[in-house]
Amino acid sequence: MIRKNKGTGHLSQGFTAVEVAIAVLVVMALGLGGWWVWERGQQNRDTKESSKSQNQGSNSSDRADPHRDWVQYENAELGIGLAHPEDWEIGSPRVIKTTLNESGWVVSLTVKNAKKGDPAVNLSIYPARTSIKDVDATKTDVKVQDVRIADNQNLTLVGVLAEPSSVSEPTSMYFSSCWPRNCTPILENGDFLSLDVGAVDNDCSSQGGCNTAINQDSENYATLLEILSTIKSL
């Protein structure tokens, strides 16, 4: 800049020490302001990345265990475990006998306040030492769906048409691990598992033996398939 010397009246060029100091302070302030803006931006990016990572981890956990909020059922004596929603209930195990008078257990699983056509499940478990080896398929048995259980086994859900001339949907179902051959699914611990699915019929007396088609389009049936996928040996 151009300044005028008071003593001589001549013009001279240069900066005073005060002006230099002010310029340095301005530069420092701009630098600190820029650093502060960059730091805040970096913190915001870190926060967003952390939140994104946590959300991805949560989503990954949900995918890994979609039934983590379900009721967990385990019975060490039976050697079996499964999970079911709160609006389903599982009964106490009941002792059953094979034709050779060997003991096993049956556990019932039903939806609360079930309606006509809702599925009702009986899980029969037999120790590996029993003589249970297979189940009998009939001409009216048809493949319904493949189901992968928690024991990493692919099983076939087989539908039974009790009265083929009058019904087109299965009136009962069972598992097979070697469809279409006859066999009983075997869990990883060597126990035999027999699963029978029937339908609730509120209009049918216990002595009537009515055949009600299982409603495969219902929400309860979709939940049933999910329950079956959680079955595991202990």
Stockholm file with secondary structure:
# STOCKHOLM 1.0

chainA/1-234         MIRKNKGTGHLSQGFTAVEVAIAVLVVMALGLGGWWVWERGQQNRDTKESSKSQNQGSNSSDRADPHRDWVQYENAELGIGLAHPEDWEIGSPRVIKTTLNESGWVVSLTVKNAKKGDPAVNLSIYPARTSIKDVDATKTDVKVQDVRIADNQNLTLVGVLAEPSSVSEPTSMYFSSCWPRNCTPILENGDFLSLDVGAVDNDCSSQGGCNTAINQDSENYATLLEILSTIKSL
#=GR chainA/1-234 SS CEEECTTTCCEEECCCHHHHHHHHHHHHHHHHHHHHHHHHHHHHHHHHHHHHHHHHHHHHHHHHCTTTTSEEEEETTTTEEEEECTTEEECCCEEEECTTCCEEEEEEEEETTCCTTCEEEEEEEECTTSSCCCCCCCTTEEEEEEEECTTSCEEEEEEECSSTTTCSSCSEEEEESSTTSCCCCBCTTSCEEEEEEEECCTTSCTTTCCCCCCCTTSHHHHHHHHHHHTCEEC
#=GC SS_cons         CEEECTTTCCEEECCCHHHHHHHHHHHHHHHHHHHHHHHHHHHHHHHHHHHHHHHHHHHHHHHHCTTTTSEEEEETTTTEEEEECTTEEECCCEEEECTTCCEEEEEEEEETTCCTTCEEEEEEEECTTSSCCCCCCCTTEEEEEEEECTTSCEEEEEEECSSTTTCSSCSEEEEESSTTSCCCCBCTTSCEEEEEEEECCTTSCTTTCCCCCCCTTSHHHHHHHHHHHTCEEC
//
